[in-house]
Amino acid sequence: MEGGFFCGRLLIAMPGIGDPRFERAVILICAHDEEHAMGLALNRPIEGLTVPQLLEKLDIRSTITLPPDLVLMGGPVERERGFVLHTADYKGEHTLGVGEDVALTATREVLEAMANQTGQPRRALLALGYAGWGAGQLEDEIKQNVWLTCEADEALIFGDRHELKWGRALGKLGVDPERLGAAAGRA
């Protein structure tokens, strides 16, 4: 965690977070500095909305058969705005590096790249909305044991077993979800 910022790390919601929008959430922090933090939930699929369906609604023609991956609800802020989290092999004009091999693009050009064999990222997910924090808010929530943090990995970020991501993220820390209580405390 260089300079105290969490960009490229995962947030894992603690039980009893007190906000149903984030219950059992796993969020990748995509941007973080002294003024704000922004992340995308990785385990909140929007039932009944697939990436091919959304691309069709946006009138983006696909030259390949896309897998029926579900679109994710990235967070409660600007839920009509789309974000593509992808491997860093794709770089558009407005692509933001998130981690060592992960990037974020929020332009139509990445959607067009996903729909075509040439230039598409090796792996990608599409999310609507994002989670956001003001200056110092995320740090305060972490100090209050609202979130645990861990290293991100490609399998956890881009995997399609959304219901398992929270437990898998906790497992990266050696935490058994069955033994985790809702009450926070200090040792």
C-alpha positions as CSV (number, residue, x, y, z in Angstrom):
1,M,0.0,0.0,0.0
2,E,2.2,2.8,-1.3
3,G,1.5,6.2,0.2
4,G,-1.4,4.9,2.2
5,F,-3.6,4.4,-0.9
6,F,-5.5,1.2,-1.8
7,C,-5.7,1.4,-5.6
8,G,-5.6,-2.2,-7.1
9,R,-6.5,-3.9,-3.8
10,L,-9.7,-5.7,-2.9
11,L,-12.1,-4.5,-0.2
12,I,-14.0,-7.3,1.5
13,A,-17.2,-6.3,3.4
14,M,-17.3,-7.4,7.0
15,P,-20.5,-9.1,8.3
16,G,-22.8,-6.6,9.8
17,I,-21.7,-3.8,7.5
18,G,-25.1,-2.2,8.1
19,D,-25.7,-1.4,4.4
20,P,-27.5,-4.0,2.3
21,R,-25.9,-2.5,-0.8
22,F,-22.5,-3.8,0.4
23,E,-23.5,-6.9,2.3
24,R,-20.8,-9.6,1.4
25,A,-19.4,-7.2,-1.3
26,V,-16.0,-7.6,-2.8
27,I,-14.8,-4.3,-4.4
28,L,-11.8,-3.6,-6.4
29,I,-10.4,-0.1,-5.7
30,C,-9.8,1.5,-9.1
31,A,-8.7,5.0,-8.0
32,H,-7.7,6.3,-4.6
33,D,-5.9,9.5,-3.5
34,E,-6.2,12.0,-0.7
35,E,-9.5,13.4,-2.2
36,H,-11.5,10.4,-3.1
37,A,-11.7,6.6,-3.7
38,M,-13.6,4.8,-6.4
39,G,-14.2,1.1,-6.8
40,L,-16.3,-1.6,-8.6
41,A,-18.1,-4.4,-6.9
42,L,-17.1,-7.7,-8.4
43,N,-19.8,-10.0,-7.1
44,R,-23.1,-8.2,-7.8
45,P,-24.5,-9.6,-11.0
46,I,-27.6,-8.0,-12.5
47,E,-29.9,-11.0,-13.1
48,G,-31.3,-11.1,-16.6
49,L,-28.8,-8.6,-18.1
50,T,-25.9,-10.1,-20.1
51,V,-23.1,-8.2,-21.8
52,P,-24.3,-9.2,-25.3
53,Q,-27.8,-7.9,-24.5
54,L,-26.4,-4.6,-23.2
55,L,-24.2,-4.2,-26.2
56,E,-27.2,-4.8,-28.5
57,K,-29.2,-2.1,-26.6
58,L,-26.3,0.3,-27.2
59,D,-26.3,-0.6,-30.9
60,I,-22.8,-2.1,-30.8
61,R,-22.6,-4.9,-33.3
62,S,-20.5,-7.9,-32.4
63,T,-18.4,-9.7,-35.0
64,I,-17.9,-12.6,-32.6
65,T,-20.1,-14.7,-30.4
66,L,-19.8,-13.2,-26.9
67,P,-20.2,-15.4,-23.8
68,P,-23.4,-14.6,-21.9
69,D,-21.6,-13.0,-19.0
70,L,-23.8,-11.1,-16.6
71,V,-23.4,-7.3,-16.3
72,L,-22.4,-6.4,-12.7
73,M,-23.8,-3.7,-10.5
74,G,-20.5,-1.9,-9.7
75,G,-22.0,0.2,-7.0
76,P,-24.8,2.6,-6.0
77,V,-23.3,5.8,-7.6
78,E,-24.3,6.7,-11.2
79,R,-25.9,3.3,-11.9
80,E,-26.6,4.2,-15.5
81,R,-22.9,4.8,-16.2
82,G,-20.8,1.8,-17.6
83,F,-17.3,0.8,-16.7
84,V,-15.2,-2.0,-18.2
85,L,-12.6,-3.6,-16.0
86,H,-10.2,-5.5,-18.1
87,T,-6.7,-7.0,-18.5
88,A,-4.0,-4.4,-19.3
89,D,-3.4,-5.8,-22.7
90,Y,-6.1,-3.4,-23.9
91,K,-5.2,0.3,-23.8
92,G,-7.6,3.0,-25.0
93,E,-7.0,6.7,-25.0
94,H,-8.8,7.1,-21.6
95,T,-7.7,3.8,-20.0
96,L,-6.7,4.1,-16.3
97,G,-4.2,1.6,-14.9
98,V,-5.6,0.0,-11.7
99,G,-3.1,-2.7,-10.8
100,E,-0.2,-4.5,-12.3
101,D,-2.3,-6.3,-15.0
102,V,-5.7,-4.7,-14.6
103,A,-7.1,-1.5,-16.2
104,L,-10.4,0.4,-16.3
105,T,-12.0,2.1,-19.3
106,A,-15.3,3.9,-19.4
107,T,-15.7,4.7,-23.1
108,R,-17.6,3.3,-26.0
109,E,-14.4,2.2,-27.7
110,V,-13.7,-0.5,-25.2
111,L,-17.2,-1.9,-25.7
112,E,-16.6,-2.0,-29.4
113,A,-13.2,-3.8,-28.8
114,M,-15.0,-6.4,-26.6
115,A,-17.4,-7.1,-29.4
116,N,-14.6,-7.8,-32.0
117,Q,-11.8,-10.3,-32.2
118,T,-9.1,-7.7,-32.9
119,G,-8.0,-5.5,-30.2
120,Q,-10.2,-6.9,-27.4
121,P,-8.9,-7.4,-23.9
122,R,-8.0,-11.0,-22.9
123,R,-10.5,-10.8,-20.0
124,A,-13.1,-8.1,-19.1
125,L,-16.2,-7.4,-17.1
126,L,-18.8,-4.8,-17.5
127,A,-20.3,-3.0,-14.5
128,L,-22.9,-0.3,-14.2
129,G,-22.4,2.2,-11.4
130,Y,-19.5,2.5,-8.9
131,A,-18.8,2.8,-5.2
132,G,-17.3,6.1,-4.1
133,W,-15.9,7.6,-1.0
134,G,-14.9,11.2,-0.1
135,A,-11.6,12.4,1.4
136,G,-10.6,10.1,4.2
137,Q,-13.9,8.2,4.3
138,L,-12.5,4.9,3.1
139,E,-9.6,5.0,5.4
140,D,-11.9,5.7,8.3
141,E,-14.2,2.8,7.4
142,I,-11.1,0.5,7.2
143,K,-10.0,1.7,10.7
144,Q,-13.6,1.0,12.0
145,N,-13.3,-2.6,10.7
146,V,-16.0,-2.2,8.1
147,W,-13.7,-3.6,5.4
148,L,-10.8,-6.0,5.2
149,T,-8.3,-5.6,2.4
150,C,-6.3,-8.1,0.4
151,E,-4.3,-8.4,-2.8
152,A,-6.4,-8.8,-6.0
153,D,-5.9,-11.6,-8.4
154,E,-7.2,-12.2,-12.0
155,A,-9.2,-15.3,-11.1
156,L,-11.1,-13.4,-8.3
157,I,-11.6,-10.3,-10.4
158,F,-12.8,-11.9,-13.6
159,G,-14.2,-15.2,-12.3
160,D,-17.9,-15.9,-13.0
161,R,-18.8,-17.6,-9.8
162,H,-19.9,-14.4,-8.1
163,E,-21.5,-16.1,-5.1
164,L,-18.1,-17.5,-4.2
165,K,-16.0,-14.4,-4.4
166,W,-16.6,-13.1,-0.9
167,G,-15.5,-16.4,0.7
168,R,-12.6,-16.8,-1.7
169,A,-11.4,-13.2,-0.9
170,L,-11.6,-14.0,2.8
171,G,-9.7,-17.2,2.2
172,K,-6.8,-15.2,0.7
173,L,-6.4,-13.8,4.2
174,G,-6.8,-17.2,5.9
175,V,-10.2,-16.2,7.2
176,D,-13.0,-18.8,7.4
177,P,-16.2,-17.0,6.5
178,E,-18.1,-19.3,8.9
179,R,-16.1,-18.2,11.8
180,L,-16.3,-14.5,11.1
181,G,-18.6,-12.5,13.4
182,A,-20.6,-9.3,12.8
183,A,-19.2,-7.5,15.9
184,A,-16.1,-5.5,15.4
185,G,-13.5,-5.1,18.2
186,R,-9.9,-4.3,19.0
187,A,-7.3,-6.7,20.3
